[in-house]
Amino acid sequence: MKSVLLIGVGRFGKHIAIKLDELNQQVLAVDMDEEKINEVLPYVTNALIGDSTNREFLQSLGIRNFDVCIVAIGDSFQNSLETVWQLKELGAKKVIARASRGMQEKFLFRIGADQVVYPEKDLAAWTAIRCTSDHIKDYMELDDDYSIVEITIPESWHGKTILQLDIRKKYGINVLGVRQNGHLNMNISPDRVLNIHEEVLVLGEQRQLQKCFRLNK
């Protein structure tokens, strides 16, 4: 279990809180809006109303005690910048910040953010891929070169083993797991026979995934 400081619980921040709750993480949520704090209370360990740009307030939270600090402020980029800078000044171990455009991403990295998430960009990429590739169930871009995709088993793969398909040799793609009836099994052997009603989780380079599964991006 990790200790997470979540700053900003608007729509994006609330979704993060819900997911962290599902993952049984310990979360302290902070926002200046009392109504938003009340909405997120069922999903967090604790919640406080406060100004994250106020150094004394942040100091009172014991920033060094958190494994990760997430800055999910969406209505004021200035506040995001000030918050990220203050967190790093106070010794935060890891700061993840939200950006809504490319220039914001650059500024956040410059002032010390360890990781920047770009939800609008990520959603746009996922939507484009999903609407042009019916067999894609899920998609996660790891960096500019590699991605993980979950796909329904192509008809040409039905009844064949992973060894017979040999997609690692043909495309440089690794099969990570197989999902059957909602259950993901990541302990699979090369002689595992694939079924048309299953999904497979694969990792590979973008260009190889596009070549193998005809992804459009």
GUDO-407386 format. One record per residue (C-alpha): residue number from 0; residue in three letters; chain; x, z, y. Coordinates in steps of 0.02 Angstrom, whole numbers, plus 32768, in hexadecimal, padded with zeros to 4 digits. Each point is the difference from the previous one (the first is absolute). Example, Ala and Ser with C-alpha at 12.3 -4.5 7.8 and 13.67 -1.06 7.14 Angstrom:
BEGIN
(fimar 0; 'ALA'; 'A'; (8267; 8186; 7F1F));
(fimar 1; 'SER'; 'A'; (8045; 7FDF; 80AC));
END
This chain:
BEGIN
(fimar 0; 'MET'; 'A'; (8000; 8000; 8000));
(fimar 1; 'LYS'; 'A'; (803F; 7FD1; 80AD));
(fimar 2; 'SER'; 'A'; (7FDE; 8052; 80A6));
(fimar 3; 'VAL'; 'A'; (7FBE; 7F80; 807D));
(fimar 4; 'LEU'; 'A'; (7FE1; 800C; 80BA));
(fimar 5; 'LEU'; 'A'; (7F7C; 7F7F; 8031));
(fimar 6; 'ILE'; 'A'; (7FF2; 7FE2; 80BB));
(fimar 7; 'GLY'; 'A'; (7F68; 7F9C; 8036));
(fimar 8; 'VAL'; 'A'; (7F63; 7FFE; 7F95));
(fimar 9; 'GLY'; 'A'; (7F9D; 7F6C; 8041));
(fimar 10; 'ARG'; 'A'; (7FC2; 7F80; 7F83));
(fimar 11; 'PHE'; 'A'; (80AE; 7FD7; 7FBF));
(fimar 12; 'GLY'; 'A'; (803B; 80B4; 7FFC));
(fimar 13; 'LYS'; 'A'; (7F61; 8039; 7FAA));
(fimar 14; 'HIS'; 'A'; (801A; 7F80; 7F74));
(fimar 15; 'ILE'; 'A'; (80B1; 8041; 7FEB));
(fimar 16; 'ALA'; 'A'; (7FBE; 80B3; 7FF5));
(fimar 17; 'ILE'; 'A'; (7F80; 7FCF; 7F7B));
(fimar 18; 'LYS'; 'A'; (8085; 7FA9; 7F97));
(fimar 19; 'LEU'; 'A'; (807A; 8090; 8010));
(fimar 20; 'ASP'; 'A'; (7F75; 8075; 7FCA));
(fimar 21; 'GLU'; 'A'; (7FE4; 7F95; 7F65));
(fimar 22; 'LEU'; 'A'; (80BB; 800E; 7FDD));
(fimar 23; 'ASN'; 'A'; (7FF7; 80BE; 8011));
(fimar 24; 'GLN'; 'A'; (807B; 8008; 8090));
(fimar 25; 'GLN'; 'A'; (800B; 808F; 807D));
(fimar 26; 'VAL'; 'A'; (7FCB; 7FBD; 80AB));
(fimar 27; 'LEU'; 'A'; (7FFA; 8049; 80AE));
(fimar 28; 'ALA'; 'A'; (7F9A; 7F8E; 8073));
(fimar 29; 'VAL'; 'A'; (8013; 8000; 80BD));
(fimar 30; 'ASP'; 'A'; (7F96; 7FAA; 8085));
(fimar 31; 'MET'; 'A'; (7FC7; 8023; 80B1));
(fimar 32; 'ASP'; 'A'; (7F4C; 7FD2; 7FD4));
(fimar 33; 'GLU'; 'A'; (7F9F; 8093; 7FB6));
(fimar 34; 'GLU'; 'A'; (7F7B; 7F8D; 7FB6));
(fimar 35; 'LYS'; 'A'; (8083; 7F9C; 7FA0));
(fimar 36; 'ILE'; 'A'; (8050; 80A1; 7FC1));
(fimar 37; 'ASN'; 'A'; (7F58; 803D; 7FBF));
(fimar 38; 'GLU'; 'A'; (7FE4; 7F5B; 7FA4));
(fimar 39; 'VAL'; 'A'; (80A7; 800A; 7FA5));
(fimar 40; 'LEU'; 'A'; (7FF7; 80BA; 7FD2));
(fimar 41; 'PRO'; 'A'; (7FBB; 7FE1; 7F4F));
(fimar 42; 'TYR'; 'A'; (809A; 7F98; 7FD4));
(fimar 43; 'VAL'; 'A'; (8092; 8067; 8045));
(fimar 44; 'THR'; 'A'; (8050; 80A8; 7FE0));
(fimar 45; 'ASN'; 'A'; (7FF8; 8032; 80B7));
(fimar 46; 'ALA'; 'A'; (7FD8; 7FAE; 80A7));
(fimar 47; 'LEU'; 'A'; (802A; 8027; 80B5));
(fimar 48; 'ILE'; 'A'; (7FC5; 7FC1; 80A8));
(fimar 49; 'GLY'; 'A'; (8098; 7FDD; 806B));
(fimar 50; 'ASP'; 'A'; (8068; 7F87; 8066));
(fimar 51; 'SER'; 'A'; (808D; 7FB7; 7F98));
(fimar 52; 'THR'; 'A'; (805F; 7FCD; 809E));
(fimar 53; 'ASN'; 'A'; (8012; 80B8; 802D));
(fimar 54; 'ARG'; 'A'; (80A9; 803B; 7FC1));
(fimar 55; 'GLU'; 'A'; (7FCF; 80B8; 7FF8));
(fimar 56; 'PHE'; 'A'; (7F67; 7FD6; 7F97));
(fimar 57; 'LEU'; 'A'; (8067; 7F98; 7F86));
(fimar 58; 'GLN'; 'A'; (8084; 8088; 7FF4));
(fimar 59; 'SER'; 'A'; (7F7A; 807D; 7FD0));
(fimar 60; 'LEU'; 'A'; (7FD6; 7F94; 7F66));
(fimar 61; 'GLY'; 'A'; (80AC; 8015; 7FB2));
(fimar 62; 'ILE'; 'A'; (802A; 7F47; 7FF6));
(fimar 63; 'ARG'; 'A'; (8097; 8019; 7F8E));
(fimar 64; 'ASN'; 'A'; (7F8F; 8047; 7F79));
(fimar 65; 'PHE'; 'A'; (7FA3; 7F5D; 7FE5));
(fimar 66; 'ASP'; 'A'; (803D; 7F7F; 7F83));
(fimar 67; 'VAL'; 'A'; (7FB6; 7F74; 8067));
(fimar 68; 'CYS'; 'A'; (7FAB; 7FEC; 80AA));
(fimar 69; 'ILE'; 'A'; (7F83; 7F73; 8015));
(fimar 70; 'VAL'; 'A'; (7FD5; 7FC9; 80B1));
(fimar 71; 'ALA'; 'A'; (7F5B; 7FA3; 7FF1));
(fimar 72; 'ILE'; 'A'; (7FCF; 8002; 80B8));
(fimar 73; 'GLY'; 'A'; (7F9E; 7F62; 8025));
(fimar 74; 'ASP'; 'A'; (7FBE; 8010; 80B1));
(fimar 75; 'SER'; 'A'; (80A1; 801F; 8063));
(fimar 76; 'PHE'; 'A'; (80A6; 7FAF; 7FD6));
(fimar 77; 'GLN'; 'A'; (8054; 8069; 8086));
(fimar 78; 'ASN'; 'A'; (7FC9; 809D; 7FA4));
(fimar 79; 'SER'; 'A'; (8040; 7FB7; 7F5D));
(fimar 80; 'LEU'; 'A'; (80AB; 7FE0; 804B));
(fimar 81; 'GLU'; 'A'; (800C; 80AD; 804C));
(fimar 82; 'THR'; 'A'; (7FC6; 8052; 7F5F));
(fimar 83; 'VAL'; 'A'; (807D; 7FA2; 7F93));
(fimar 84; 'TRP'; 'A'; (808E; 8028; 8077));
(fimar 85; 'GLN'; 'A'; (7FD1; 80B9; 8006));
(fimar 86; 'LEU'; 'A'; (7FF2; 800B; 7F43));
(fimar 87; 'LYS'; 'A'; (80AE; 7FB8; 7FE7));
(fimar 88; 'GLU'; 'A'; (8046; 8072; 8088));
(fimar 89; 'LEU'; 'A'; (7FB5; 8096; 7FA5));
(fimar 90; 'GLY'; 'A'; (8052; 7FCF; 7F5C));
(fimar 91; 'ALA'; 'A'; (7F76; 7FA7; 7FA0));
(fimar 92; 'LYS'; 'A'; (803F; 7FC8; 7F54));
(fimar 93; 'LYS'; 'A'; (7F9D; 7F5F; 7FFD));
(fimar 94; 'VAL'; 'A'; (7F8D; 7FB1; 8082));
(fimar 95; 'ILE'; 'A'; (7F86; 7F74; 7FD6));
(fimar 96; 'ALA'; 'A'; (7FAA; 7FB3; 8096));
(fimar 97; 'ARG'; 'A'; (7F73; 7F84; 801A));
(fimar 98; 'ALA'; 'A'; (8015; 7F5E; 8062));
(fimar 99; 'SER'; 'A'; (7F7A; 7F83; 8031));
(fimar 100; 'ARG'; 'A'; (8074; 7F73; 8038));
(fimar 101; 'GLY'; 'A'; (80B2; 7FC6; 7FE6));
(fimar 102; 'MET'; 'A'; (8046; 8041; 80A4));
(fimar 103; 'GLN'; 'A'; (7FC0; 80AF; 7FDB));
(fimar 104; 'GLU'; 'A'; (8055; 7FFB; 7F57));
(fimar 105; 'LYS'; 'A'; (80A8; 7FDA; 8053));
(fimar 106; 'PHE'; 'A'; (7FEE; 808E; 807F));
(fimar 107; 'LEU'; 'A'; (7FCE; 807E; 7F7A));
(fimar 108; 'PHE'; 'A'; (809B; 7FD7; 7F9A));
(fimar 109; 'ARG'; 'A'; (806F; 800C; 8099));
(fimar 110; 'ILE'; 'A'; (7FC9; 80B1; 8029));
(fimar 111; 'GLY'; 'A'; (801B; 803D; 7F4F));
(fimar 112; 'ALA'; 'A'; (7F6B; 7FD9; 7F8F));
(fimar 113; 'ASP'; 'A'; (803B; 7FF8; 7F4C));
(fimar 114; 'GLN'; 'A'; (7F73; 7F8C; 7FCB));
(fimar 115; 'VAL'; 'A'; (7F7B; 7F9E; 805F));
(fimar 116; 'VAL'; 'A'; (7F5A; 7FCC; 7FB5));
(fimar 117; 'TYR'; 'A'; (7FA3; 7F6B; 8047));
(fimar 118; 'PRO'; 'A'; (7F4E; 800F; 7FB7));
(fimar 119; 'GLU'; 'A'; (7FB7; 7F6A; 805C));
(fimar 120; 'LYS'; 'A'; (808E; 7F8F; 7FC6));
(fimar 121; 'ASP'; 'A'; (7FF8; 8042; 7F4E));
(fimar 122; 'LEU'; 'A'; (7F44; 7FEC; 7FF9));
(fimar 123; 'ALA'; 'A'; (800B; 7F4E; 8044));
(fimar 124; 'ALA'; 'A'; (8080; 7FD0; 7F7A));
(fimar 125; 'TRP'; 'A'; (7F97; 8050; 7F76));
(fimar 126; 'THR'; 'A'; (7F5F; 7FAE; 803E));
(fimar 127; 'ALA'; 'A'; (8052; 7F54; 8007));
(fimar 128; 'ILE'; 'A'; (8045; 8011; 7F50));
(fimar 129; 'ARG'; 'A'; (7F60; 804A; 7FB8));
(fimar 130; 'CYS'; 'A'; (7F8C; 7F7B; 8047));
(fimar 131; 'THR'; 'A'; (806C; 7F70; 7FC2));
(fimar 132; 'SER'; 'A'; (802D; 8047; 7F55));
(fimar 133; 'ASP'; 'A'; (7F68; 803C; 7FA0));
(fimar 134; 'HIS'; 'A'; (8065; 8048; 7F71));
(fimar 135; 'ILE'; 'A'; (8064; 8077; 8071));
(fimar 136; 'LYS'; 'A'; (7FBD; 80B1; 7FF0));
(fimar 137; 'ASP'; 'A'; (8081; 805A; 806A));
(fimar 138; 'TYR'; 'A'; (809C; 7FD7; 8063));
(fimar 139; 'MET'; 'A'; (808D; 8067; 804B));
(fimar 140; 'GLU'; 'A'; (8090; 7FB7; 8063));
(fimar 141; 'LEU'; 'A'; (809D; 8067; 7FE5));
(fimar 142; 'ASP'; 'A'; (806A; 7FA2; 807F));
(fimar 143; 'ASP'; 'A'; (801A; 7F4E; 803F));
(fimar 144; 'ASP'; 'A'; (8038; 7FC7; 7F53));
(fimar 145; 'TYR'; 'A'; (7FA6; 8065; 7F7A));
(fimar 146; 'SER'; 'A'; (7F4C; 802C; 7FD9));
(fimar 147; 'ILE'; 'A'; (7F97; 8051; 7F78));
(fimar 148; 'VAL'; 'A'; (7F5D; 7FAB; 7FD0));
(fimar 149; 'GLU'; 'A'; (7F76; 802D; 7F87));
(fimar 150; 'ILE'; 'A'; (7FAA; 7F69; 7FB6));
(fimar 151; 'THR'; 'A'; (7F7C; 7FD9; 7F7F));
(fimar 152; 'ILE'; 'A'; (804E; 7FB7; 7F63));
(fimar 153; 'PRO'; 'A'; (8009; 7F40; 8012));
(fimar 154; 'GLU'; 'A'; (7FA9; 7FA1; 7F75));
(fimar 155; 'SER'; 'A'; (80A6; 7FB5; 7FCA));
(fimar 156; 'TRP'; 'A'; (8042; 80B2; 7FDF));
(fimar 157; 'HIS'; 'A'; (7F6D; 8037; 7F94));
(fimar 158; 'GLY'; 'A'; (8032; 8031; 7F4F));
(fimar 159; 'LYS'; 'A'; (80BA; 7FF2; 8023));
(fimar 160; 'THR'; 'A'; (8082; 8089; 8005));
(fimar 161; 'ILE'; 'A'; (806C; 8027; 8098));
(fimar 162; 'LEU'; 'A'; (8096; 7FC7; 7F9A));
(fimar 163; 'GLN'; 'A'; (7FAD; 7F58; 7FD8));
(fimar 164; 'LEU'; 'A'; (7FD6; 7FE1; 80B7));
(fimar 165; 'ASP'; 'A'; (80B3; 8029; 8034));
(fimar 166; 'ILE'; 'A'; (7FD2; 7FFE; 80B9));
(fimar 167; 'ARG'; 'A'; (8099; 8068; 802A));
(fimar 168; 'LYS'; 'A'; (8071; 7F74; 7FC7));
(fimar 169; 'LYS'; 'A'; (7F93; 7F75; 8046));
(fimar 170; 'TYR'; 'A'; (7FD7; 804C; 80A9));
(fimar 171; 'GLY'; 'A'; (8068; 809E; 8014));
(fimar 172; 'ILE'; 'A'; (7F60; 8068; 7FFF));
(fimar 173; 'ASN'; 'A'; (7FF4; 80AB; 7FAD));
(fimar 174; 'VAL'; 'A'; (7F62; 8040; 7FAD));
(fimar 175; 'LEU'; 'A'; (7FEB; 80B6; 8036));
(fimar 176; 'GLY'; 'A'; (7F5D; 802C; 7FAA));
(fimar 177; 'VAL'; 'A'; (7F59; 7FCB; 7FB8));
(fimar 178; 'ARG'; 'A'; (7F57; 8043; 8038));
(fimar 179; 'GLN'; 'A'; (7F77; 8008; 7F7D));
(fimar 180; 'ASN'; 'A'; (7F53; 8049; 8023));
(fimar 181; 'GLY'; 'A'; (8040; 804B; 80A1));
(fimar 182; 'HIS'; 'A'; (8095; 8057; 7FAE));
(fimar 183; 'LEU'; 'A'; (80AE; 7FC8; 8033));
(fimar 184; 'ASN'; 'A'; (8083; 8006; 7F75));
(fimar 185; 'MET'; 'A'; (80B3; 7FEE; 8040));
(fimar 186; 'ASN'; 'A'; (804F; 8024; 7F58));
(fimar 187; 'ILE'; 'A'; (7FF1; 7F54; 7FB4));
(fimar 188; 'SER'; 'A'; (8068; 7FA5; 7F7F));
(fimar 189; 'PRO'; 'A'; (8032; 7F47; 7FFA));
(fimar 190; 'ASP'; 'A'; (7F8D; 7FE5; 7F6B));
(fimar 191; 'ARG'; 'A'; (7F66; 803B; 8061));
(fimar 192; 'VAL'; 'A'; (7F76; 7F7D; 7FED));
(fimar 193; 'LEU'; 'A'; (7FA5; 7FD9; 80A3));
(fimar 194; 'ASN'; 'A'; (7F43; 7FEE; 800A));
(fimar 195; 'ILE'; 'A'; (7F9A; 7F98; 807A));
(fimar 196; 'HIS'; 'A'; (7F9E; 809A; 8035));
(fimar 197; 'GLU'; 'A'; (809A; 8061; 8037));
(fimar 198; 'GLU'; 'A'; (8068; 8005; 809E));
(fimar 199; 'VAL'; 'A'; (80BD; 7FFD; 8009));
(fimar 200; 'LEU'; 'A'; (8072; 804F; 8083));
(fimar 201; 'VAL'; 'A'; (809A; 7F97; 8028));
(fimar 202; 'LEU'; 'A'; (8096; 800D; 8074));
(fimar 203; 'GLY'; 'A'; (8063; 7F6E; 8043));
(fimar 204; 'GLU'; 'A'; (8042; 7F9B; 8092));
(fimar 205; 'GLN'; 'A'; (7F7C; 7FB7; 8074));
(fimar 206; 'ARG'; 'A'; (8030; 7F4C; 7FDC));
(fimar 207; 'GLN'; 'A'; (7FFE; 801D; 7F44));
(fimar 208; 'LEU'; 'A'; (7F58; 8057; 8006));
(fimar 209; 'GLN'; 'A'; (7FBA; 7F70; 8066));
(fimar 210; 'LYS'; 'A'; (8045; 7F84; 7F83));
(fimar 211; 'CYS'; 'A'; (7FBC; 805D; 7F6A));
(fimar 212; 'PHE'; 'A'; (7F56; 8035; 8043));
(fimar 213; 'ARG'; 'A'; (7FE6; 7F83; 808E));
(fimar 214; 'LEU'; 'A'; (7FF7; 8086; 8086));
(fimar 215; 'ASN'; 'A'; (7FDB; 7FC3; 80AF));
(fimar 216; 'LYS'; 'A'; (8049; 8066; 808F));
END
